[in-house]
Amino acid sequence: MLIVGAGPAGSVAAAVLARAGARVRLFDRSTFPREKLCGDTVNPGTLGVLRRLGLAASIEERGLRVDGMRVTGEHGVAIEGRYPRHLSGRAIMRRDLDWALLQQAIAAGAQFEPESAVRRALTDERGVAGITFGRHASEHEVRARVTIAADGRRSTIAFGLGLLRHPERPRRWAIGAYYENVAGASTLGEMHVRRGRYIGVAAVPGGLTNVCVVKPSRPGDAALRDPVALLRQELSRDADLRLRFADARLADPPVMLGPLAVEGTGAAIDGLLLAGDAAGFIDPMTGDGLRFAVRGGELAAAAALEALEHGWTGVHHRLAERRRAEFAGKWRFDRMLRALVGSPRAVEVAALGASVAPGVLRAIISRAGDCSVADVDYADSRL
Ligand SMILES: Cc1cc2nc3c(=O)[nH]c(=O)nc-3n(C[C@H](O)[C@H](O)[C@H](O)COP(=O)(O)OP(=O)(O)OC[C@H]3O[C@@H](n4cnc5c(N)ncnc54)[C@H](O)[C@@H]3O)c2cc1C
């Protein structure tokens, strides 16, 4: 069994499969721990899935508690919503989160292959039969009955086989960095919605604050050429953030990603399963990519075991059905929330509505944080 990508989707799939007794080789082009641009917020639903899999302990211990969300709009509008009292998320740098998950996959028996950049899928008349990867300037081939592509939004495997594309819209880019010495930290994740863009802010361990600006853009956009200036401009033109970042310093140079959205074509090839962002990713605004990645990794692992045991007939169909049953409602909700939060005027109206009916806001924050998932104790039969 081959898994490409040791992010959350790949490591969770590897841990589940290795525990089930499969021989797993997990490839990543990087050595770990490695950095990854992200808002660094693990919502209660993600934490619930990891806890159920016995993979959450070090993340819960090391991460900062997140009790809900604060969404602000223009003209000083702010809405705060807390998760139900018994639930919380965690803020933890992806370097530490991904390393914690990978270490647990290795402890479960997966063989980790760092510095192995996968170049393409090997195919034969049955479908995908393995991969080629480069290491230390030489190329290697490895064959297996099942390959899981968990190599993220720019998946070499999925793009290479025409299974993923960048949709025309949205075309957004993200610019992210860590800052020291930011004032006003709280246990709420923050989303600051401004005309045409939004800014996520989260305190992470070590006295740092994660800032991600997401804005529409095109390759070659002059504003993207100087990410330090772009962040400075975004933080200083906002009255609330300007005060809080007045004495802040960049801890590291910013990182930039885009275009963010990728969507699957829906096609499937025997021998190959997709998990995490490699199966599609739209926009980080709703902060639940990690939930789709960890649960998607678990579902791909279950499908891989089925394929090994009974062959490929019906495997893709059943996996697609399970993903739809679990994710489609949340995808619809995310689309609705993105449309709502994407408009500064709508944030003002929502703030007004929240003051009249706070219960509605609590329900929305719970849904956004996948709280119902955190509460569910899945039976194995749901795999
Ligand atoms: C700006 C931004 C902010 C976000 N904030 C949040 C948030 O706060 N909360 C949340 O839940 N989600 C957030 N997300 C979404 C989240 O980051 C992703 O959904 C999540 O990382 C998906 O995990 P993954 O394992 O599928 O892919 P990744 O985490 O991208 O891991 C893919 C792995 O594959 C490896 N790889 C790639 N190509 C190859 C190759 N050719 N060969 C070998 N290895 C390869 C990479 O090195 C990497 O380790 C955010 C996303 C963005 C862009």
The ligand as an SDF file (V2000), in Angstrom:
LIG
                    3D

 53 58  0  0  0  0  0  0  0  0999 V2000
   -4.5710   29.8580    4.1330 C   0  0  0  0  0  0  0  0  0  0  0  0
   -5.1760   28.5760    4.6360 C   0  0  0  0  0  0  0  0  0  0  0  0
   -5.6330   28.5110    5.9410 C   0  0  0  0  0  0  0  0  0  0  0  0
   -6.2350   27.3320    6.4040 C   0  0  0  0  0  0  0  0  0  0  0  0
   -6.6510   27.2870    7.7000 N   0  0  0  0  0  0  0  0  0  0  0  0
   -7.2500   26.1700    8.1670 C   0  0  0  0  0  0  0  0  0  0  0  0
   -7.6430   26.0750    9.5300 C   0  0  0  0  0  0  0  0  0  0  0  0
   -7.4070   26.9740   10.3410 O   0  0  0  0  0  0  0  0  0  0  0  0
   -8.2880   24.9370    9.9390 N   0  0  0  0  0  0  0  0  0  0  0  0
   -8.5350   23.8920    9.0730 C   0  0  0  0  0  0  0  0  0  0  0  0
   -9.1520   22.8920    9.4770 O   0  0  0  0  0  0  0  0  0  0  0  0
   -8.1180   23.9420    7.7800 N   0  0  0  0  0  0  0  0  0  0  0  0
   -7.4700   25.0410    7.3220 C   0  0  0  0  0  0  0  0  0  0  0  0
   -7.0180   25.0700    6.0390 N   0  0  0  0  0  0  0  0  0  0  0  0
   -7.1630   23.8690    5.2020 C   0  0  0  0  0  0  0  0  0  0  0  0
   -6.0860   22.8330    5.5620 C   0  0  0  0  0  0  0  0  0  0  0  0
   -4.8110   23.4500    5.5910 O   0  0  0  0  0  0  0  0  0  0  0  0
   -6.0720   21.6910    4.5320 C   0  0  0  0  0  0  0  0  0  0  0  0
   -7.3990   21.2990    4.2780 O   0  0  0  0  0  0  0  0  0  0  0  0
   -5.2420   20.5090    5.0340 C   0  0  0  0  0  0  0  0  0  0  0  0
   -3.8730   20.8780    5.1340 O   0  0  0  0  0  0  0  0  0  0  0  0
   -5.3720   19.3090    4.0970 C   0  0  0  0  0  0  0  0  0  0  0  0
   -4.5250   18.2800    4.5310 O   0  0  0  0  0  0  0  0  0  0  0  0
   -3.9010   17.2380    3.4850 P   0  0  0  0  0  0  0  0  0  0  0  0
   -3.2430   16.1820    4.3010 O   0  0  0  0  0  0  0  0  0  0  0  0
   -4.9230   16.8580    2.4890 O   0  0  0  0  0  0  0  0  0  0  0  0
   -2.8210   18.0600    2.6490 O   0  0  0  0  0  0  0  0  0  0  0  0
   -1.5130   18.8220    3.1160 P   0  0  0  0  0  0  0  0  0  0  0  0
   -1.6000   19.2320    4.5180 O   0  0  0  0  0  0  0  0  0  0  0  0
   -1.2880   19.8670    2.0780 O   0  0  0  0  0  0  0  0  0  0  0  0
   -0.3660   17.7110    3.0040 O   0  0  0  0  0  0  0  0  0  0  0  0
    0.0670   17.2540    1.7720 C   0  0  0  0  0  0  0  0  0  0  0  0
    1.4540   16.6310    1.9330 C   0  0  0  0  0  0  0  0  0  0  0  0
    1.8370   16.0950    0.6630 O   0  0  0  0  0  0  0  0  0  0  0  0
    3.1990   16.3810    0.4240 C   0  0  0  0  0  0  0  0  0  0  0  0
    3.3840   16.3840   -1.0300 N   0  0  0  0  0  0  0  0  0  0  0  0
    2.8570   17.2320   -1.9210 C   0  0  0  0  0  0  0  0  0  0  0  0
    3.2500   16.9090   -3.1710 N   0  0  0  0  0  0  0  0  0  0  0  0
    4.0350   15.8140   -3.0430 C   0  0  0  0  0  0  0  0  0  0  0  0
    4.7430   15.0100   -3.9780 C   0  0  0  0  0  0  0  0  0  0  0  0
    4.7050   15.2420   -5.2900 N   0  0  0  0  0  0  0  0  0  0  0  0
    5.4560   13.9580   -3.5120 N   0  0  0  0  0  0  0  0  0  0  0  0
    5.4980   13.6880   -2.1920 C   0  0  0  0  0  0  0  0  0  0  0  0
    4.8630   14.4250   -1.2580 N   0  0  0  0  0  0  0  0  0  0  0  0
    4.1240   15.4780   -1.6800 C   0  0  0  0  0  0  0  0  0  0  0  0
    3.4230   17.7450    1.0720 C   0  0  0  0  0  0  0  0  0  0  0  0
    4.7980   17.9240    1.3900 O   0  0  0  0  0  0  0  0  0  0  0  0
    2.5380   17.6320    2.3190 C   0  0  0  0  0  0  0  0  0  0  0  0
    3.2610   17.1600    3.4310 O   0  0  0  0  0  0  0  0  0  0  0  0
   -6.3790   26.2200    5.5560 C   0  0  0  0  0  0  0  0  0  0  0  0
   -5.8930   26.2720    4.2450 C   0  0  0  0  0  0  0  0  0  0  0  0
   -5.3010   27.4390    3.7780 C   0  0  0  0  0  0  0  0  0  0  0  0
   -4.7810   27.4880    2.3640 C   0  0  0  0  0  0  0  0  0  0  0  0
  1  2  1  0
  2  3  1  0
  2 52  2  0
  3  4  2  0
  4  5  1  0
  4 50  1  0
  5  6  2  0
  6  7  1  0
  6 13  1  0
  7  8  2  0
  7  9  1  0
  9 10  1  0
 10 11  2  0
 10 12  1  0
 12 13  2  0
 13 14  1  0
 14 15  1  0
 14 50  1  0
 15 16  1  0
 16 17  1  0
 16 18  1  0
 18 19  1  0
 18 20  1  0
 20 21  1  0
 20 22  1  0
 22 23  1  0
 23 24  1  0
 24 25  2  0
 24 26  1  0
 24 27  1  0
 27 28  1  0
 28 29  2  0
 28 30  1  0
 28 31  1  0
 31 32  1  0
 32 33  1  0
 33 34  1  0
 33 48  1  0
 34 35  1  0
 35 36  1  0
 35 46  1  0
 36 37  1  0
 36 45  1  0
 37 38  2  0
 38 39  1  0
 39 40  1  0
 39 45  2  0
 40 41  1  0
 40 42  2  0
 42 43  1  0
 43 44  2  0
 44 45  1  0
 46 47  1  0
 46 48  1  0
 48 49  1  0
 50 51  2  0
 51 52  1  0
 52 53  1  0
M  END
$$$$
